[in-house]
Amino acid sequence: MTNKYLSLLFCISLLCLACSGTKKQPEANTEILTKVKKATTKLPLDKIKLPEGFKIEVFAEGLKNARSLALSDAGTLYVGTRNKGKVYAVKNNQQYVLAKGLNMPNGVALRNGDLYVAEVNRILKFADIENNLNTPPEPIVINDSYPEERHHGWKFIAFGPDDKLYVPVGAPCNICESDEIFSSITRINPDGSGFEIVQHGVRNTVGFTWHPETKELWFTENGRDWMGDDLPACELNHAPTDGLHFGYPYCHQGNVPDPEFGDKRGCKEFVKPVQNLGPHVAPLGMEFIPSKMFGAEYEGHILIAEHGSWNRSKAIGYRVMLVKLDGNKAISYEVFAEGWLEDQTPWGRPVDLEFMPDGSLLLSDDFAGVVYRIWR
């Protein structure tokens, strides 16, 4: 009895010390969440099928609705959300909430130590964020001229090789003709000026990047709904120049006229996809693979996060796909990672991809609220 009593007192003392230590932490105008965990028993990671030699772990958890990713040179991972209104940061095993109450702050991008965040109709800048994670500054609104429509209003953003910020504007509907700014990819200067539309006929892209050698734009595109389970395909597209049109709302997957608008313009007028993806798979983030860690057999090919279908009679997607290229032509479309869809029920939904300096891959999951790390 005495030993049990002493053990109980010892445990209570440790608990008190831990609590008192927490109270002594300095307050800041940010919400410090929790220590990053390198593994979790809550998610069935053993269900994920990867190529031989690859492994997966939880890099950070407790990031509700984790969406777009941006990794700084200092190793800070910035994470946007779509329906939580928050922007997170993860650094040195610590998580932060940098902003709350924003309007679908899906997109995050970095430039010279500043964090850019895309709301539905505004682009915000958090100046010198790297040095102010505990006390983030009030955001500067650099542009508030984007449409307020929330249908496809959440945005992925990224700085291009030209040092301009690329901002897509999705269609304000499933299928419709609309003002020129919709169904487009736009770009602006870092200060918000110089707005221009650079690509047209893009229903909704929530992931794009530039080829590491040619510096040409590649992007994923979500196809329209309600044409059946198997039509149309979602797309991987390539824009070697500005001013191209990719077909929406007149033509889908390069060869399928739209039943409502297809008689107005023919499919031959538009740029065809590099690769037709699965129907309704909802492709989001994409990255070209560096050879480091993944190996030469993967170098220069593309990984795509497929978020998964929402209204197909048999669910599809919920995986990471590999598109192999020969120059600018796709030669295969195959599974790289799958297992988040089990018996037609998802326990995770891949969103965005970001390679780390060591060559390992970070993958966000807005359903499970985590960021994974995949390595070889």
KEKE-3310 file (N, C-alpha, C; in steps of 0.2 Angstrom, whole numbers, plus 5000, padded with zeros to 4 digits):
npx = (5004:5010:5020:5012:5005:5015:5019:5008:5008:5020:5016:5006:5013:5022:5012:5008:5019:5021:5009:5011:5022:5017:5009:5018:5022:5025:5012:5005:4998:4994:4988:4995:4997:5000:5013:5022:5019:5028:5023:5007:4994:4981:4977:4976:4989:4995:4987:4990:4996:5011:5025:5037:5049:5046:5040:5028:5023:5016:5018:5014:5000:4983:4979:4967:4957:4968:4975:4982:5000:5015:5033:5046:5062:5068:5063:5050:5033:5019:5002:4986:4968:4952:4938:4939:4944:4957:4975:4989:5005:5020:5034:5050:5045:5034:5017:5007:4994:4991:4982:4964:4947:4946:4941:4939:4953:4962:4974:4992:5007:5025:5037:5052:5052:5039:5022:5010:4992:4977:4961:4944:4940:4951:4969:4980:4995:5006:5018:5036:5034:5042:5050:5040:5032:5026:5020:5011:5010:4997:4988:4992:4981:4983:4977:4960:4951:4946:4932:4918:4911:4908:4907:4917:4927:4938:4955:4971:4987:5003:5020:5027:5040:5043:5042:5029:5013:5002:4985:4971:4954:4940:4926:4909:4900:4893:4892:4892:4892:4901:4907:4923:4933:4931:4934:4947:4965:4974:4987:4997:5007:5019:5015:5002:4997:4995:4986:4982:4974:4979:4977:4963:4947:4947:4940:4941:4955:4965:4978:4995:5010:5027:5037:5053:5064:5060:5052:5038:5021:5011:4996:4982:4965:4948:4935:4918:4902:4888:4887:4886:4893:4905:4910:4914:4932:4943:4958:4975:4985:4995:5003:5011:5013:5006:4989:4980:4967:4957:4945:4933:4917:4914:4920:4925:4938:4946:4939:4926:4911:4901:4885:4876:4883:4891:4888:4891:4905:4918:4928:4940:4945:4952:4965:4971:4971:4986:4985:4971:4963:4956:4937:4929:4938:4944:4957:4970:4983:5000:5016:5032:5044:5059:5075:5082:5082:5069:5074:5082:5073:5061:5063:5058:5045:5027:5018:5002:4989:4974:4959:4947:4931:4914:4901:4899:4893:4900:4914:4929:4946:4955:4969:4986:4993:5004:5010:5019:5031:5036:5046:5035:5024:5012:5015:5011:4999:4997:4995:5002:5001:4989:4974:4967:4954:4942:4933:4924:4922:4930:4944:4953:4959:4969:4977:4987:5004:5022:5039:5052:5069:5077:5072:5061:5043:5030:5013:4997:4981:4965:4954:4958:4965:4979:4997:5006:5022:5032:5044:5059)
npy = (4994:5006:5008:5010:5021:5031:5030:5035:5049:5053:5053:5062:5074:5075:5078:5090:5098:5098:5105:5117:5121:5123:5134:5144:5148:5160:5172:5174:5182:5171:5154:5141:5125:5109:5098:5091:5075:5061:5049:5040:5031:5032:5032:5020:5017:5006:5001:5008:5007:5006:5009:4996:4998:5010:5021:5027:5039:5049:5065:5077:5080:5084:5095:5102:5100:5101:5108:5116:5117:5125:5126:5133:5140:5139:5129:5129:5123:5129:5129:5129:5130:5125:5125:5128:5141:5144:5147:5137:5134:5124:5120:5115:5104:5110:5117:5130:5142:5154:5162:5166:5164:5167:5168:5154:5151:5143:5143:5145:5153:5157:5171:5178:5178:5182:5177:5173:5172:5165:5171:5169:5181:5189:5193:5190:5196:5191:5199:5196:5183:5172:5176:5179:5169:5166:5178:5183:5196:5208:5205:5211:5217:5214:5213:5214:5212:5200:5189:5186:5175:5159:5146:5135:5144:5144:5144:5139:5144:5151:5156:5160:5156:5169:5177:5181:5181:5167:5165:5156:5156:5149:5141:5148:5138:5122:5119:5132:5147:5161:5177:5183:5183:5171:5154:5153:5156:5168:5181:5191:5205:5204:5214:5215:5222:5224:5215:5201:5190:5174:5161:5152:5144:5135:5124:5122:5123:5117:5115:5117:5118:5122:5116:5109:5112:5117:5127:5129:5130:5118:5110:5103:5099:5099:5090:5093:5089:5077:5071:5057:5042:5040:5050:5067:5064:5070:5081:5082:5096:5106:5121:5128:5141:5158:5163:5153:5141:5130:5123:5122:5130:5121:5110:5094:5084:5084:5078:5077:5084:5097:5093:5104:5116:5112:5114:5126:5129:5120:5105:5104:5117:5119:5117:5101:5089:5083:5071:5061:5059:5049:5048:5061:5060:5071:5079:5087:5094:5094:5088:5089:5076:5076:5068:5065:5054:5048:5042:5039:5033:5039:5052:5068:5064:5065:5067:5066:5072:5064:5069:5062:5056:5063:5061:5050:5034:5023:5025:5033:5037:5046:5044:5044:5047:5042:5050:5046:5053:5057:5068:5080:5072:5061:5045:5035:5031:5028:5020:5027:5028:5021:5017:5024:5023:5012:4998:5006:5017:5032:5035:5044:5059:5063:5079:5090:5091:5092:5093:5089:5096:5085:5076:5068:5066:5077:5076:5082:5080:5083:5077:5068:5077:5078:5079:5069:5060:5054:5042:5035)
npz = (5000:5004:4994:4983:4986:4987:4974:4967:4972:4966:4953:4952:4956:4945:4935:4940:4939:4925:4921:4927:4920:4908:4910:4911:4899:4887:4882:4866:4851:4843:4841:4849:4845:4847:4850:4836:4830:4826:4822:4822:4830:4826:4813:4800:4793:4788:4778:4767:4751:4743:4731:4730:4743:4747:4761:4773:4784:4798:4797:4803:4814:4818:4811:4806:4791:4782:4768:4755:4753:4758:4758:4767:4765:4777:4783:4788:4787:4779:4779:4771:4773:4768:4773:4786:4789:4793:4794:4795:4803:4804:4813:4819:4827:4832:4831:4824:4824:4812:4807:4809:4805:4791:4774:4766:4765:4756:4748:4749:4748:4746:4747:4748:4762:4765:4768:4757:4756:4749:4749:4745:4737:4739:4740:4752:4762:4773:4781:4783:4789:4793:4804:4814:4819:4832:4834:4823:4810:4806:4792:4775:4763:4747:4735:4731:4721:4716:4711:4721:4722:4729:4724:4718:4722:4731:4731:4724:4725:4718:4715:4700:4688:4683:4694:4697:4704:4703:4700:4701:4694:4697:4688:4691:4694:4690:4676:4664:4654:4657:4664:4658:4667:4675:4676:4673:4673:4682:4684:4695:4700:4714:4723:4720:4709:4691:4686:4675:4664:4660:4655:4648:4649:4659:4670:4684:4692:4705:4708:4702:4693:4688:4675:4679:4670:4657:4662:4659:4661:4670:4674:4685:4682:4686:4680:4674:4682:4682:4670:4670:4677:4671:4662:4661:4659:4672:4670:4666:4661:4650:4647:4636:4632:4635:4635:4630:4627:4635:4633:4642:4643:4633:4628:4634:4641:4629:4618:4620:4617:4626:4632:4633:4629:4618:4605:4601:4600:4593:4598:4592:4592:4604:4617:4619:4633:4641:4648:4651:4665:4679:4678:4687:4698:4705:4704:4712:4720:4712:4707:4700:4700:4709:4707:4718:4732:4728:4716:4700:4691:4693:4691:4685:4681:4685:4700:4706:4717:4720:4725:4726:4721:4723:4720:4712:4707:4711:4721:4717:4715:4728:4731:4726:4710:4697:4683:4670:4659:4642:4636:4632:4632:4639:4644:4653:4665:4681:4697:4712:4726:4736:4746:4754:4752:4758:4756:4749:4757:4763:4772:4772:4762:4749:4746:4743:4737:4742:4740:4751:4756:4757:4748:4752:4752:4756:4760:4760:4769:4770:4775:4785:4792:4793:4789:4779:4777:4764:4760:4754)
capx = (5000:5014:5023:5007:5003:5021:5019:5002:5010:5025:5013:5003:5018:5024:5007:5007:5025:5019:5004:5014:5027:5013:5006:5023:5024:5023:5006:5005:4992:4993:4986:5000:4992:5002:5019:5021:5020:5031:5019:5001:4991:4974:4976:4978:4994:4997:4983:4992:5000:5016:5029:5042:5055:5044:5037:5024:5022:5012:5023:5010:4993:4979:4979:4960:4956:4974:4975:4988:5006:5021:5038:5051:5069:5070:5060:5043:5028:5013:4996:4980:4962:4946:4932:4941:4946:4963:4981:4994:5013:5023:5041:5054:5040:5028:5012:5004:4988:4993:4976:4958:4941:4947:4936:4942:4961:4965:4980:4997:5013:5030:5041:5056:5050:5032:5017:5004:4986:4972:4954:4939:4941:4957:4975:4983:5002:5009:5025:5041:5031:5047:5052:5035:5027:5022:5016:5010:5007:4991:4989:4991:4977:4987:4972:4953:4947:4943:4925:4916:4907:4911:4907:4924:4930:4944:4961:4978:4991:5010:5024:5030:5047:5043:5041:5022:5008:4997:4979:4965:4947:4935:4919:4905:4894:4895:4893:4889:4896:4901:4912:4930:4938:4929:4937:4954:4971:4977:4993:4998:5013:5019:5011:4995:4996:4997:4982:4980:4972:4984:4974:4956:4943:4949:4934:4943:4962:4967:4985:4999:5017:5031:5042:5059:5069:5057:5048:5032:5015:5007:4990:4977:4958:4942:4929:4911:4898:4881:4886:4886:4899:4912:4911:4920:4938:4947:4963:4982:4986:5001:5002:5018:5013:5000:4983:4977:4960:4957:4939:4927:4912:4912:4923:4928:4943:4949:4936:4918:4907:4897:4878:4873:4886:4896:4886:4894:4912:4921:4934:4947:4948:4955:4971:4969:4975:4992:4983:4965:4963:4949:4932:4927:4943:4946:4964:4972:4990:5004:5023:5037:5048:5066:5078:5085:5078:5065:5078:5082:5067:5055:5065:5055:5038:5023:5014:4995:4985:4967:4955:4942:4924:4909:4894:4899:4889:4906:4919:4935:4951:4957:4975:4991:4994:5010:5010:5026:5032:5042:5046:5029:5019:5011:5016:5007:4995:4997:4994:5008:4999:4982:4972:4963:4947:4942:4926:4920:4922:4936:4947:4958:4958:4975:4976:4993:5011:5027:5045:5057:5076:5080:5069:5055:5037:5024:5006:4991:4975:4960:4949:4961:4968:4986:5002:5010:5029:5033:5051:5062)
capy = (5000:5012:5009:5012:5028:5035:5031:5040:5055:5055:5054:5069:5079:5076:5081:5097:5102:5099:5110:5124:5123:5126:5141:5149:5149:5167:5172:5177:5182:5165:5148:5136:5119:5104:5095:5087:5068:5058:5043:5040:5024:5033:5030:5014:5018:5000:5000:5012:5003:5011:5005:4993:5002:5017:5021:5033:5041:5055:5071:5082:5079:5090:5101:5101:5102:5103:5108:5118:5117:5129:5125:5139:5138:5138:5122:5130:5121:5133:5124:5132:5126:5127:5126:5130:5148:5145:5145:5134:5133:5119:5121:5113:5100:5115:5119:5137:5145:5160:5167:5163:5167:5169:5166:5149:5152:5137:5144:5148:5154:5161:5175:5183:5177:5184:5172:5175:5168:5167:5170:5169:5187:5193:5190:5193:5195:5191:5201:5193:5178:5167:5179:5181:5164:5167:5185:5185:5203:5209:5204:5217:5216:5217:5213:5212:5213:5194:5188:5184:5169:5154:5140:5135:5150:5142:5145:5137:5150:5149:5161:5157:5158:5176:5181:5184:5176:5164:5164:5153:5158:5143:5142:5149:5134:5116:5121:5138:5152:5167:5182:5181:5181:5165:5148:5156:5157:5174:5182:5198:5206:5203:5220:5215:5226:5221:5209:5199:5183:5171:5155:5152:5138:5130:5124:5123:5120:5118:5112:5118:5120:5123:5111:5112:5113:5122:5133:5129:5129:5112:5110:5098:5102:5095:5090:5094:5084:5076:5068:5050:5040:5039:5056:5067:5063:5075:5082:5085:5100:5109:5127:5131:5149:5161:5165:5147:5140:5122:5120:5123:5124:5118:5103:5091:5079:5085:5075:5076:5091:5097:5092:5110:5121:5110:5116:5133:5129:5113:5103:5106:5124:5120:5113:5094:5087:5079:5065:5061:5056:5046:5053:5063:5059:5077:5080:5093:5096:5090:5090:5085:5072:5076:5062:5064:5050:5044:5038:5041:5030:5043:5059:5072:5062:5069:5065:5070:5070:5064:5070:5057:5058:5064:5059:5044:5028:5019:5030:5033:5042:5044:5041:5048:5044:5044:5051:5046:5058:5057:5075:5083:5067:5056:5038:5030:5034:5023:5021:5027:5027:5020:5013:5029:5021:5005:4996:5012:5022:5035:5037:5050:5062:5067:5086:5093:5088:5096:5089:5092:5096:5078:5072:5065:5070:5079:5075:5084:5076:5087:5073:5065:5082:5077:5079:5063:5060:5048:5042:5029)
capz = (5000:5004:4988:4978:4988:4985:4966:4966:4974:4962:4946:4953:4956:4938:4932:4942:4936:4918:4920:4929:4915:4902:4911:4911:4892:4885:4877:4859:4847:4839:4845:4849:4846:4850:4847:4830:4831:4820:4821:4825:4830:4825:4806:4797:4788:4785:4773:4761:4747:4740:4727:4735:4746:4750:4767:4774:4791:4799:4798:4808:4814:4822:4806:4803:4785:4779:4761:4751:4757:4755:4763:4767:4765:4784:4785:4790:4783:4779:4777:4771:4774:4764:4777:4793:4790:4797:4791:4800:4802:4807:4813:4824:4831:4835:4827:4826:4820:4810:4806:4809:4802:4784:4769:4762:4764:4753:4744:4752:4744:4749:4743:4751:4769:4766:4766:4753:4757:4745:4751:4739:4733:4741:4741:4758:4763:4780:4780:4787:4794:4796:4811:4818:4820:4838:4834:4816:4809:4803:4785:4771:4757:4741:4730:4733:4716:4713:4712:4728:4721:4733:4720:4715:4724:4734:4726:4724:4722:4718:4712:4694:4687:4681:4700:4697:4708:4698:4704:4697:4696:4695:4686:4697:4692:4687:4669:4662:4651:4662:4662:4656:4673:4677:4672:4670:4677:4681:4688:4697:4703:4721:4726:4719:4703:4685:4684:4669:4663:4656:4652:4648:4648:4664:4674:4691:4694:4712:4708:4696:4694:4682:4673:4682:4665:4652:4665:4657:4666:4670:4679:4685:4681:4688:4675:4676:4685:4680:4663:4671:4681:4667:4659:4658:4663:4674:4666:4667:4656:4649:4644:4635:4631:4638:4630:4627:4629:4637:4631:4646:4645:4627:4626:4639:4640:4623:4613:4621:4617:4631:4629:4633:4625:4613:4598:4600:4598:4592:4602:4588:4593:4610:4618:4622:4639:4641:4650:4654:4672:4680:4679:4694:4703:4708:4705:4716:4720:4708:4708:4696:4705:4708:4707:4725:4736:4724:4712:4693:4687:4694:4690:4680:4680:4689:4705:4706:4722:4718:4731:4726:4719:4728:4718:4707:4711:4714:4722:4713:4717:4735:4729:4722:4704:4694:4676:4667:4653:4637:4634:4635:4631:4644:4642:4657:4671:4686:4705:4716:4733:4737:4752:4758:4751:4760:4755:4746:4762:4763:4779:4770:4755:4747:4743:4740:4738:4743:4741:4756:4753:4757:4743:4754:4750:4761:4757:4765:4769:4773:4779:4791:4796:4794:4783:4779:4774:4761:4758:4751)
cpx = (5004:5017:5018:5005:5009:5021:5014:5005:5015:5021:5009:5008:5021:5019:5007:5013:5024:5014:5007:5019:5023:5011:5011:5025:5021:5017:5008:4999:4991:4991:4991:4996:4996:5009:5018:5023:5023:5027:5012:4998:4983:4973:4979:4983:4996:4993:4985:4997:5005:5021:5035:5048:5053:5040:5033:5023:5018:5018:5020:5003:4989:4978:4972:4959:4962:4974:4981:4994:5011:5027:5044:5058:5072:5067:5053:5038:5022:5008:4990:4974:4957:4940:4933:4943:4953:4969:4986:5001:5015:5031:5044:5049:5035:5023:5009:4998:4990:4988:4970:4952:4942:4942:4939:4949:4964:4972:4986:5003:5018:5034:5045:5054:5043:5028:5011:4998:4981:4965:4950:4940:4947:4963:4978:4991:5003:5016:5030:5039:5036:5049:5047:5029:5023:5018:5015:5007:5000:4992:4988:4987:4981:4982:4965:4948:4944:4936:4924:4912:4911:4911:4913:4928:4936:4949:4967:4982:4999:5013:5027:5037:5048:5042:5034:5018:5003:4991:4973:4959:4943:4929:4914:4899:4897:4897:4889:4894:4896:4906:4919:4934:4937:4933:4943:4959:4974:4984:4993:5005:5013:5016:5004:4993:4997:4993:4981:4978:4976:4982:4966:4953:4945:4944:4936:4950:4963:4974:4989:5006:5021:5036:5049:5064:5066:5054:5041:5027:5012:5002:4985:4970:4953:4937:4923:4907:4892:4881:4887:4893:4906:4914:4910:4926:4940:4954:4970:4983:4993:5000:5009:5019:5006:4995:4980:4970:4959:4950:4933:4924:4910:4914:4926:4933:4946:4944:4928:4915:4902:4890:4874:4876:4891:4894:4889:4901:4914:4927:4940:4949:4952:4961:4969:4973:4981:4989:4976:4965:4957:4944:4930:4932:4946:4953:4966:4979:4994:5011:5027:5042:5055:5069:5080:5080:5074:5068:5077:5076:5061:5056:5061:5048:5034:5019:5008:4991:4977:4963:4949:4935:4919:4902:4894:4896:4894:4912:4925:4940:4954:4964:4980:4993:5001:5009:5017:5026:5037:5042:5039:5023:5018:5012:5013:5004:4994:4997:5001:5007:4992:4981:4968:4956:4946:4935:4921:4919:4929:4938:4952:4957:4964:4973:4982:4999:5016:5034:5049:5064:5079:5077:5063:5049:5032:5018:5001:4985:4970:4955:4952:4964:4975:4990:5006:5017:5030:5040:5053:5068)
cpy = (5006:5014:5012:5019:5033:5036:5036:5047:5058:5057:5061:5075:5080:5080:5089:5101:5103:5105:5117:5126:5126:5133:5146:5151:5156:5167:5176:5178:5177:5159:5143:5130:5113:5102:5091:5080:5065:5051:5043:5033:5025:5031:5024:5014:5012:4998:5004:5008:5008:5006:5002:4998:5008:5016:5027:5033:5047:5060:5076:5080:5085:5096:5100:5104:5104:5103:5110:5119:5122:5128:5130:5136:5136:5132:5123:5128:5125:5129:5129:5128:5129:5129:5128:5137:5149:5144:5143:5135:5128:5120:5119:5109:5105:5117:5126:5138:5152:5165:5162:5167:5170:5166:5161:5150:5146:5138:5147:5148:5158:5165:5179:5183:5180:5178:5176:5170:5170:5165:5169:5175:5191:5189:5194:5192:5196:5193:5198:5188:5174:5170:5180:5175:5164:5173:5187:5192:5202:5208:5210:5214:5218:5217:5211:5213:5206:5193:5185:5178:5163:5147:5140:5141:5150:5142:5142:5142:5148:5155:5157:5159:5165:5180:5184:5178:5174:5163:5162:5156:5153:5145:5143:5144:5127:5117:5127:5142:5158:5172:5180:5179:5174:5159:5150:5155:5164:5175:5190:5199:5205:5208:5220:5219:5221:5215:5208:5192:5180:5164:5155:5145:5133:5130:5126:5119:5122:5115:5114:5119:5121:5118:5113:5114:5118:5128:5134:5127:5122:5112:5105:5102:5097:5096:5091:5088:5083:5074:5060:5049:5040:5045:5062:5065:5070:5075:5084:5089:5103:5115:5130:5138:5152:5162:5158:5146:5132:5119:5121:5130:5120:5111:5100:5085:5079:5082:5074:5083:5091:5097:5099:5116:5119:5112:5123:5133:5121:5111:5104:5112:5124:5115:5106:5093:5083:5072:5066:5057:5052:5051:5054:5062:5065:5078:5087:5094:5091:5093:5086:5082:5074:5069:5060:5060:5045:5039:5040:5039:5034:5050:5062:5070:5066:5065:5069:5067:5070:5063:5065:5060:5059:5062:5054:5038:5024:5024:5028:5038:5041:5041:5046:5044:5047:5044:5051:5050:5055:5063:5078:5079:5063:5049:5033:5034:5028:5025:5022:5025:5026:5017:5018:5027:5014:5003:5002:5017:5025:5036:5043:5052:5066:5074:5089:5090:5094:5092:5093:5092:5090:5074:5068:5070:5071:5079:5077:5080:5080:5083:5070:5071:5081:5079:5073:5065:5054:5048:5035:5027)
cpz = (5000:4998:4983:4980:4986:4977:4964:4967:4969:4955:4947:4953:4949:4934:4934:4939:4928:4917:4922:4923:4909:4903:4911:4904:4890:4881:4871:4856:4842:4844:4844:4850:4850:4847:4841:4832:4825:4818:4824:4825:4828:4818:4804:4792:4785:4779:4766:4757:4743:4736:4732:4737:4749:4756:4768:4782:4792:4801:4804:4808:4818:4818:4803:4796:4781:4772:4758:4756:4754:4760:4762:4767:4772:4787:4788:4785:4784:4776:4777:4772:4769:4768:4784:4794:4793:4792:4797:4798:4806:4807:4819:4829:4835:4830:4829:4821:4818:4809:4807:4806:4795:4780:4764:4760:4762:4751:4749:4748:4747:4744:4748:4759:4770:4764:4763:4754:4752:4748:4744:4734:4735:4742:4747:4758:4770:4780:4785:4792:4797:4803:4815:4819:4826:4838:4827:4815:4806:4795:4781:4765:4751:4735:4732:4728:4713:4715:4719:4728:4725:4729:4716:4717:4728:4729:4729:4721:4722:4714:4706:4693:4685:4688:4700:4701:4704:4703:4700:4699:4693:4692:4692:4696:4691:4679:4667:4658:4656:4660:4661:4662:4676:4673:4669:4675:4676:4685:4689:4700:4711:4725:4725:4712:4697:4684:4677:4669:4658:4652:4653:4647:4653:4669:4681:4692:4701:4713:4702:4698:4688:4681:4675:4676:4660:4655:4663:4662:4665:4675:4679:4684:4682:4683:4678:4678:4681:4672:4664:4675:4677:4662:4663:4662:4666:4670:4669:4660:4656:4645:4642:4633:4634:4632:4627:4630:4630:4636:4635:4644:4638:4625:4632:4637:4633:4617:4614:4622:4623:4628:4629:4629:4619:4606:4596:4597:4598:4596:4598:4589:4600:4611:4622:4628:4637:4643:4653:4660:4673:4680:4686:4700:4707:4709:4707:4715:4715:4708:4703:4701:4704:4709:4714:4729:4732:4719:4704:4689:4688:4692:4684:4678:4686:4694:4705:4712:4720:4724:4732:4724:4724:4726:4713:4711:4714:4714:4719:4715:4724:4735:4727:4716:4701:4686:4674:4660:4648:4634:4637:4634:4637:4641:4646:4663:4676:4693:4708:4723:4733:4744:4756:4757:4752:4760:4753:4752:4763:4771:4778:4763:4754:4744:4740:4742:4738:4744:4746:4753:4753:4752:4745:4752:4755:4757:4762:4764:4773:4777:4785:4795:4798:4788:4784:4776:4771:4759:4756:4754)
residu = (MET:THR:ASN:LYS:TYR:LEU:SER:LEU:LEU:PHE:CYS:ILE:SER:LEU:LEU:CYS:LEU:ALA:CYS:SER:GLY:THR:LYS:LYS:GLN:PRO:GLU:ALA:ASN:THR:GLU:ILE:LEU:THR:LYS:VAL:LYS:LYS:ALA:THR:THR:LYS:LEU:PRO:LEU:ASP:LYS:ILE:LYS:LEU:PRO:GLU:GLY:PHE:LYS:ILE:GLU:VAL:PHE:ALA:GLU:GLY:LEU:LYS:ASN:ALA:ARG:SER:LEU:ALA:LEU:SER:ASP:ALA:GLY:THR:LEU:TYR:VAL:GLY:THR:ARG:ASN:LYS:GLY:LYS:VAL:TYR:ALA:VAL:LYS:ASN:ASN:GLN:GLN:TYR:VAL:LEU:ALA:LYS:GLY:LEU:ASN:MET:PRO:ASN:GLY:VAL:ALA:LEU:ARG:ASN:GLY:ASP:LEU:TYR:VAL:ALA:GLU:VAL:ASN:ARG:ILE:LEU:LYS:PHE:ALA:ASP:ILE:GLU:ASN:ASN:LEU:ASN:THR:PRO:PRO:GLU:PRO:ILE:VAL:ILE:ASN:ASP:SER:TYR:PRO:GLU:GLU:ARG:HIS:HIS:GLY:TRP:LYS:PHE:ILE:ALA:PHE:GLY:PRO:ASP:ASP:LYS:LEU:TYR:VAL:PRO:VAL:GLY:ALA:PRO:CYS:ASN:ILE:CYS:GLU:SER:ASP:GLU:ILE:PHE:SER:SER:ILE:THR:ARG:ILE:ASN:PRO:ASP:GLY:SER:GLY:PHE:GLU:ILE:VAL:GLN:HIS:GLY:VAL:ARG:ASN:THR:VAL:GLY:PHE:THR:TRP:HIS:PRO:GLU:THR:LYS:GLU:LEU:TRP:PHE:THR:GLU:ASN:GLY:ARG:ASP:TRP:MET:GLY:ASP:ASP:LEU:PRO:ALA:CYS:GLU:LEU:ASN:HIS:ALA:PRO:THR:ASP:GLY:LEU:HIS:PHE:GLY:TYR:PRO:TYR:CYS:HIS:GLN:GLY:ASN:VAL:PRO:ASP:PRO:GLU:PHE:GLY:ASP:LYS:ARG:GLY:CYS:LYS:GLU:PHE:VAL:LYS:PRO:VAL:GLN:ASN:LEU:GLY:PRO:HIS:VAL:ALA:PRO:LEU:GLY:MET:GLU:PHE:ILE:PRO:SER:LYS:MET:PHE:GLY:ALA:GLU:TYR:GLU:GLY:HIS:ILE:LEU:ILE:ALA:GLU:HIS:GLY:SER:TRP:ASN:ARG:SER:LYS:ALA:ILE:GLY:TYR:ARG:VAL:MET:LEU:VAL:LYS:LEU:ASP:GLY:ASN:LYS:ALA:ILE:SER:TYR:GLU:VAL:PHE:ALA:GLU:GLY:TRP:LEU:GLU:ASP:GLN:THR:PRO:TRP:GLY:ARG:PRO:VAL:ASP:LEU:GLU:PHE:MET:PRO:ASP:GLY:SER:LEU:LEU:LEU:SER:ASP:ASP:PHE:ALA:GLY:VAL:VAL:TYR:ARG:ILE:TRP:ARG)
# end
